[in-house]
Amino acid sequence: MSNFALLIEDQNGFLWEDPRVFDAFADAKDEAKLRVRRGNVPKGYDARIYRLSFVEEVTK
């Protein structure tokens, strides 16, 4: 697994530029399935699957 920062599009079409770290176990393709760490999704939004709009690997 790799650490990624994601720009995700939720089911309402809003984009969230999220700098927090997610564990991604698929490459950067639409409908990639993400295991989202608890607390990483804005309140009131479903954490299961979002369309993956952009992935950038986090560098330290």
Rosetta constraint file for C-alpha pairs under 8 A:
AtomPair CA 1 CA 23 HARMONIC 6.34 0.50
AtomPair CA 1 CA 24 HARMONIC 6.16 0.50
AtomPair CA 1 CA 25 HARMONIC 5.49 0.50
AtomPair CA 2 CA 23 HARMONIC 6.06 0.50
AtomPair CA 2 CA 24 HARMONIC 6.03 0.50
AtomPair CA 2 CA 25 HARMONIC 7.19 0.50
AtomPair CA 2 CA 57 HARMONIC 7.89 0.50
AtomPair CA 3 CA 21 HARMONIC 5.99 0.50
AtomPair CA 3 CA 22 HARMONIC 5.86 0.50
AtomPair CA 3 CA 23 HARMONIC 5.42 0.50
AtomPair CA 3 CA 24 HARMONIC 6.70 0.50
AtomPair CA 3 CA 57 HARMONIC 6.48 0.50
AtomPair CA 3 CA 58 HARMONIC 6.31 0.50
AtomPair CA 4 CA 21 HARMONIC 5.72 0.50
AtomPair CA 4 CA 22 HARMONIC 5.60 0.50
AtomPair CA 4 CA 23 HARMONIC 6.75 0.50
AtomPair CA 4 CA 24 HARMONIC 6.82 0.50
AtomPair CA 4 CA 55 HARMONIC 6.55 0.50
AtomPair CA 4 CA 56 HARMONIC 5.94 0.50
AtomPair CA 4 CA 57 HARMONIC 4.69 0.50
AtomPair CA 4 CA 58 HARMONIC 5.40 0.50
AtomPair CA 5 CA 18 HARMONIC 6.34 0.50
AtomPair CA 5 CA 19 HARMONIC 5.16 0.50
AtomPair CA 5 CA 20 HARMONIC 6.04 0.50
AtomPair CA 5 CA 21 HARMONIC 5.57 0.50
AtomPair CA 5 CA 22 HARMONIC 6.59 0.50
AtomPair CA 5 CA 55 HARMONIC 6.29 0.50
AtomPair CA 5 CA 56 HARMONIC 5.67 0.50
AtomPair CA 5 CA 57 HARMONIC 6.28 0.50
AtomPair CA 5 CA 58 HARMONIC 6.04 0.50
AtomPair CA 6 CA 17 HARMONIC 6.44 0.50
AtomPair CA 6 CA 18 HARMONIC 5.59 0.50
AtomPair CA 6 CA 19 HARMONIC 6.75 0.50
AtomPair CA 6 CA 20 HARMONIC 7.91 0.50
AtomPair CA 6 CA 22 HARMONIC 7.62 0.50
AtomPair CA 6 CA 52 HARMONIC 7.59 0.50
AtomPair CA 6 CA 53 HARMONIC 7.81 0.50
AtomPair CA 6 CA 54 HARMONIC 6.08 0.50
AtomPair CA 6 CA 55 HARMONIC 5.10 0.50
AtomPair CA 6 CA 56 HARMONIC 6.64 0.50
AtomPair CA 7 CA 15 HARMONIC 6.64 0.50
AtomPair CA 7 CA 16 HARMONIC 5.62 0.50
AtomPair CA 7 CA 17 HARMONIC 4.48 0.50
AtomPair CA 7 CA 18 HARMONIC 5.92 0.50
AtomPair CA 7 CA 52 HARMONIC 7.01 0.50
AtomPair CA 7 CA 53 HARMONIC 5.84 0.50
AtomPair CA 7 CA 54 HARMONIC 5.23 0.50
AtomPair CA 7 CA 55 HARMONIC 6.65 0.50
AtomPair CA 8 CA 15 HARMONIC 5.60 0.50
AtomPair CA 8 CA 16 HARMONIC 5.37 0.50
AtomPair CA 8 CA 17 HARMONIC 6.68 0.50
AtomPair CA 8 CA 18 HARMONIC 7.55 0.50
AtomPair CA 8 CA 50 HARMONIC 6.39 0.50
AtomPair CA 8 CA 51 HARMONIC 6.34 0.50
AtomPair CA 8 CA 52 HARMONIC 5.38 0.50
AtomPair CA 8 CA 53 HARMONIC 5.61 0.50
AtomPair CA 8 CA 54 HARMONIC 7.11 0.50
AtomPair CA 9 CA 13 HARMONIC 5.65 0.50
AtomPair CA 9 CA 14 HARMONIC 5.50 0.50
AtomPair CA 9 CA 15 HARMONIC 4.50 0.50
AtomPair CA 9 CA 16 HARMONIC 6.42 0.50
AtomPair CA 9 CA 50 HARMONIC 6.03 0.50
AtomPair CA 9 CA 51 HARMONIC 5.66 0.50
AtomPair CA 9 CA 52 HARMONIC 6.76 0.50
AtomPair CA 9 CA 53 HARMONIC 6.58 0.50
AtomPair CA 10 CA 14 HARMONIC 5.60 0.50
AtomPair CA 10 CA 15 HARMONIC 6.57 0.50
AtomPair CA 10 CA 16 HARMONIC 7.77 0.50
AtomPair CA 10 CA 45 HARMONIC 7.70 0.50
AtomPair CA 10 CA 50 HARMONIC 5.52 0.50
AtomPair CA 10 CA 51 HARMONIC 7.05 0.50
AtomPair CA 11 CA 50 HARMONIC 6.95 0.50
AtomPair CA 20 CA 40 HARMONIC 6.90 0.50
AtomPair CA 21 CA 58 HARMONIC 8.00 0.50
AtomPair CA 22 CA 34 HARMONIC 7.64 0.50
AtomPair CA 22 CA 35 HARMONIC 7.20 0.50
AtomPair CA 22 CA 36 HARMONIC 5.75 0.50
AtomPair CA 22 CA 37 HARMONIC 6.45 0.50
AtomPair CA 22 CA 40 HARMONIC 7.83 0.50
AtomPair CA 23 CA 34 HARMONIC 6.73 0.50
AtomPair CA 23 CA 35 HARMONIC 5.86 0.50
AtomPair CA 23 CA 36 HARMONIC 6.50 0.50
AtomPair CA 23 CA 37 HARMONIC 7.46 0.50
AtomPair CA 24 CA 33 HARMONIC 7.40 0.50
AtomPair CA 24 CA 34 HARMONIC 5.15 0.50
AtomPair CA 24 CA 35 HARMONIC 6.38 0.50
AtomPair CA 25 CA 33 HARMONIC 7.18 0.50
AtomPair CA 25 CA 34 HARMONIC 6.51 0.50
AtomPair CA 25 CA 35 HARMONIC 7.61 0.50
AtomPair CA 26 CA 32 HARMONIC 5.76 0.50
AtomPair CA 26 CA 33 HARMONIC 6.55 0.50
AtomPair CA 26 CA 34 HARMONIC 7.44 0.50
AtomPair CA 27 CA 32 HARMONIC 6.99 0.50
AtomPair CA 28 CA 32 HARMONIC 6.84 0.50
AtomPair CA 28 CA 52 HARMONIC 7.13 0.50
AtomPair CA 28 CA 54 HARMONIC 7.18 0.50
AtomPair CA 28 CA 55 HARMONIC 6.04 0.50
AtomPair CA 29 CA 52 HARMONIC 6.55 0.50
AtomPair CA 30 CA 51 HARMONIC 5.49 0.50
AtomPair CA 30 CA 52 HARMONIC 5.05 0.50
AtomPair CA 30 CA 53 HARMONIC 6.80 0.50
AtomPair CA 31 CA 49 HARMONIC 7.26 0.50
AtomPair CA 31 CA 50 HARMONIC 6.76 0.50
AtomPair CA 31 CA 51 HARMONIC 4.95 0.50
AtomPair CA 31 CA 52 HARMONIC 6.06 0.50
AtomPair CA 32 CA 49 HARMONIC 7.76 0.50
AtomPair CA 32 CA 50 HARMONIC 7.94 0.50
AtomPair CA 32 CA 51 HARMONIC 7.02 0.50
AtomPair CA 32 CA 52 HARMONIC 6.23 0.50
AtomPair CA 33 CA 48 HARMONIC 7.91 0.50
AtomPair CA 33 CA 49 HARMONIC 5.98 0.50
AtomPair CA 33 CA 50 HARMONIC 7.83 0.50
AtomPair CA 34 CA 48 HARMONIC 7.33 0.50
AtomPair CA 34 CA 49 HARMONIC 6.59 0.50
AtomPair CA 35 CA 48 HARMONIC 7.54 0.50
AtomPair CA 36 CA 40 HARMONIC 6.66 0.50
AtomPair CA 36 CA 41 HARMONIC 7.69 0.50
AtomPair CA 36 CA 47 HARMONIC 6.46 0.50
AtomPair CA 36 CA 48 HARMONIC 7.55 0.50
AtomPair CA 41 CA 45 HARMONIC 6.58 0.50
AtomPair CA 41 CA 46 HARMONIC 7.57 0.50
AtomPair CA 41 CA 47 HARMONIC 6.14 0.50
